[in-house]
Structure formats: structure tokens, C-alpha cells
């Protein structure tokens, strides 16, 4: 595995890859790898000749009171995990390489960012869309792999790629969970053992919402209440939002139909966790 610190190095590496006729899969990350990241890398490697991973804790997607400074970082550990997953190029730039002095350009995706994480974290998706547009232009991969754990992020990126005619295929990948259902996340390291145990309520609550829909419930508010009530049984978990929406537009649904997204955000200790499930409603 090669490590690149500059955009110039990535471009030179990609030029050789293209000259060799190779296809390239790309996994953008903020590092502190877990099985969810490795799953994306392995899939990219299985479906493309070469796999490029970026490791960049992107400052523009964090709010002023958020965890940019203390976001977990361990380059040596990440590099060795990426190498074991078969990654060919690891791009780990400094902030100045991505946002040099005088930087002024940002990408704003409208509609799909209006609610949920977009409302809870003003400016977050502007930072995500901007860094992803830059990374897509730098790497110019054939396919880019995103996990569905950050479901709204996936929708924002799909919208951006469509709207800006960026020539890349976005590949959505299933959320990877711990055996007890907790969605894997770099932020799970913030959890104390007792909070880690309490956090399992989130997936149980989502499953109860999904099961209610599968059992015939068609009232979005009722499903939301079922999920909220289960989370409320766990005193260490503070719900920020539980939402039931159309899985494509992310707009709220009163009467459930088509593909439905049940999503949530909650505080567990200092960690802010998000998770979701989608359900296809039968006619
Ligand atoms: O999902 C993440 O890790 C980040 O939001 C991403 C897509 C790498 C952009 O910084």
C-alpha cells in the first residue's frame, strides 16, 4: 500500500493506474477504522481492480461546539488496517492541502439537507458535500462506496453527483453492526461500558418500529412513538429525534407507503449517535 499526502501524488498514482487500464474504487473516510470501514474497502477491492481510501478529518463538516478536536485519530493503526484490507493507496492530506489559504468555494445541496441531521447540525452537509466534491475530483474513481449508517449523507452525495454531473457511481453499502445490534461508528469509542450497553436500545427501538410497519401499522406518528417509547426505557440515552420519512425525499410521511426511513439521533454520555432502518411498505 502506498501513502499519499498530497493531491499531486494522488494524481500521479491515478495516471499510472489509468494507463494500466485499471478500474478504481474509492472509500472516503475520517479514519479510526472499524469493521464498517473495512467492509467498504473490501467491497471496493472485490468490485474494482484498485482501491483508494482517503483519511481526512474534515474540519468544515464540524460545528464550533462539535468534536473536531477530540475526534479519534490513530494513523499507524489505520494504515495497518487499510493495508490488511487490500487498500492500494491511502490518501491522508493535512488540512492545508485540502483548504489552502484563500479557500472560498463550498457546495450546498438544498432539499434533502433540510431536515434531520441537516437541521440538527447546521453547515454539516455543506462541509460534507464540499469535501466529497473535492475528493471525487482529486481521485476520479469509477465507483465510490458509502455506508447506509449515514443515510442522509448518502442521499446528499447521490443528489450532488446527479445535480453536478460528477462522473462517478455511488455504491450504497449496508450498515455493519456489532453482534448486539449497535451500528459500528468511530464515535462508539466515546462510550463508557455502561453507556455502551445502554446504546443497544437504539437498534432494538428501530427494529420495533420496523416490525410495527411490517405488522400493518401505516401511521407514521404511531411508529415514531413506538420507537421513542422504547428508547425512553433507557435512562442513559437521551433522544434528540426519532423520525419517519420517505426514504428518497426524506420528507415526513403521515401515511406510510413506498420505502420508509426510520431514523434517530441520541446522546449517550458525550457521544452523539445516529442510526436508521429502511422498510418497504407492502401495498
Ligand atoms: O462519513 C464520513 O466519514 C465523512 O462524512 C466523509 C464522507 C468521509 C466526508 O468527510
Boltz pocket constraint, residues with backbone or C-beta under 6 A from the ligand:
constraints:
  - pocket:
      binder: B
      contacts: [[A, 28], [A, 29], [A, 30], [A, 31], [A, 56], [A, 58], [A, 61], [A, 127], [A, 128], [A, 131], [A, 132], [A, 150], [A, 153]]
      max_distance: 6.0
